[in-house]
Amino acid sequence: MIDRRKFLKKTSILTGIGVLSVSEINSLMLSGCSSGETNVANENDIFNYENNLRDRLWMWGHDTGVFDGPDNVYNIPLSPYISMADAIKDMGIPNVCAIRYGIPEIGYINQFEKVKLVDWTMSMGNNETYQYLREYVFKLRDEMPNLTGYYLDDFFSFSGEPNFDNYEENSIKKIPPAALSIREIQSLYEDTINYKRRINSSMVLYTHQLHPSIEPFMKYVDSVALWTWDGADIQRVEQNFNKYRSISPNKQTLLGIYMWDFGGKKEIDQGFMVKQLDFAHKLYMDGEIDGMIFHCTPLVNKNLEAVNYSRKWIAEHGDDVR
């Protein structure tokens, strides 16, 4: 089966005007199938994914105590410490996004030696953390051969309609409040692609931030992690994803899978968990997303229904190919 999103992206470039009839599309797609082309061709060689769903699964990694400490505001139950590396092994997930607020102590990165792919946080929602973490993360590129990218976490600082007051403008659109300016994210991207070893640049985007004004930033990242913060919004997951694709039609995308309702500060309803995983699976099989990220590592050893269901789901679907 051809990945329709990648196929249409390529044919729009080849045709110049990007307009094909349905019969022409079907004919070309059949031609692609007959030549042995599949939709698992990796358009980003950085990750070198294998031909199965499990290899494209990631886990959002936090140190125990960040969200689940004794004074946490999300009502998350306490449990013993578990490292990021042990948590992803428990879930049957090969890759981790190490999201940390500071520079770790010496030896911390040793836990990742046997992890297949690691992405690291480059900023934590504001410019101060970006200035603080940038040099350290760039140095990790030489220390960690399995470091494949970095994340701009909580990149936009608005919900719904952005407030454009006191923020820069380009020649066409107002720019919404964000952790980096357009000039900064452009410079970061240029540094990234010019480094001797190509790594991936990603940003976090929430469904409550799907506003057209974010578009100028999108060309300066390779991929997006798309998240539904509020559990109630899972009911609108399909229309939100379509809205996202109207803003960013072809961007490589990992769909975020929450295993705790952070917006509602409670366990995610089992029905919601089933709905978001079923929809994510369909998107993956249709070639609309490149994989999934499960949130987050400190939840793994709390005997939560959503985590247990996710673990079982991964075991059942990890070998799926498209």
Secondary structure by P-SEA (a helix, b strand, c coil): ccaaaaaaaaaaaaaccccccaaaaaaaaaaaaaacccccccccccccccccccccbbbbccccccccccccccbbbbbccccaaaaaaaacccccccccccccccccccccccccbbbbbcccccaaaaaacaaaaaaaaaaccccccccccccccccccccccccccccccccccccccaaaaaaaaaaaaaccbbbbbbbbbccccccccccccccccccccccccccccccaaaaaaaaaaaaccccbbbbbbbcccccccccccaaaaaaaaaaaaaaaaaccccccccccccccccccaaaaaaaaaaaacccccc
